[in-house]
């Protein structure tokens, strides 16, 4: 998805798609995100290439939006699939004006909002997860003694 040639001689523009204030030129999918995709989205997918194609297609269709206005890590696709992403500026990719382009790191997929009721309120979901982890750690430390 890189280096889309322009019609003028000896100039090129790196391919990017705008997502809010970010200009996404590259997508990186972590192995954790791939594992969560298989668990929570579609178990019989084609792997990372399939996920990357789906993400690029969603970006092209402008189907990806921020989940909360103040939250710049949580995003939603087609008002249903919630995922967490982080952005870094690319060192070598710039647009024609010299502005830095971004690389989107897909960290994890939380699941479909229509299937997981807890995703309706993401902040309460994170609080619940933190509480569960803390209780599991306490329970495990009691059994070790």
Residue pairs with C-beta under 8 A, 6 or more apart in sequence:
1 15
1 25
1 26
1 27
1 56
2 14
2 15
2 25
2 26
2 93
3 12
3 14
3 15
4 12
4 13
4 14
4 15
5 12
6 12
6 13
11 96
13 95
13 96
14 25
14 93
14 94
14 95
14 101
15 25
16 23
16 24
16 25
16 93
16 95
16 101
16 102
17 23
17 24
17 56
17 59
17 60
18 24
19 59
19 64
19 104
20 66
20 72
22 87
22 102
22 104
23 95
23 99
23 101
23 102
24 59
24 87
24 101
24 102
24 103
24 104
25 90
25 93
25 101
25 102
25 103
26 90
26 93
26 101
26 103
26 104
27 52
27 55
27 56
27 103
27 104
27 106
28 103
28 104
28 105
28 106
29 48
29 51
29 52
29 55
29 106
30 105
30 106
30 107
30 108
32 107
32 108
33 51
33 83
33 106
33 107
33 108
33 109
34 47
34 48
34 51
36 108
36 109
36 110
37 45
37 51
37 109
38 45
40 109
40 110
40 111
40 112
40 116
41 81
41 109
41 111
41 112
45 51
51 106
55 64
55 104
55 106
58 64
58 77
58 78
63 77
63 78
64 75
64 76
64 77
65 75
65 76
65 79
66 72
66 74
66 75
66 76
67 74
67 75
67 76
67 82
67 122
68 74
68 122
71 122
73 84
73 85
73 86
74 82
74 83
74 84
74 110
74 122
75 82
75 83
75 84
75 85
76 82
76 83
76 113
77 83
79 113
80 112
80 113
80 114
81 109
81 111
81 112
81 113
82 109
82 110
82 111
82 112
82 113
82 119
82 122
83 106
83 107
83 108
83 109
83 110
84 106
84 107
84 108
84 109
84 110
85 104
85 105
85 106
85 107
86 104
86 105
86 107
87 102
87 103
87 104
87 105
88 102
88 103
88 105
89 100
89 101
89 102
89 103
90 100
90 101
90 102
90 103
93 100
93 101
93 103
94 100
94 101
95 101
110 116
110 119
110 122
110 125
111 119
112 119
113 119
113 120
118 124
118 125
118 128
119 125
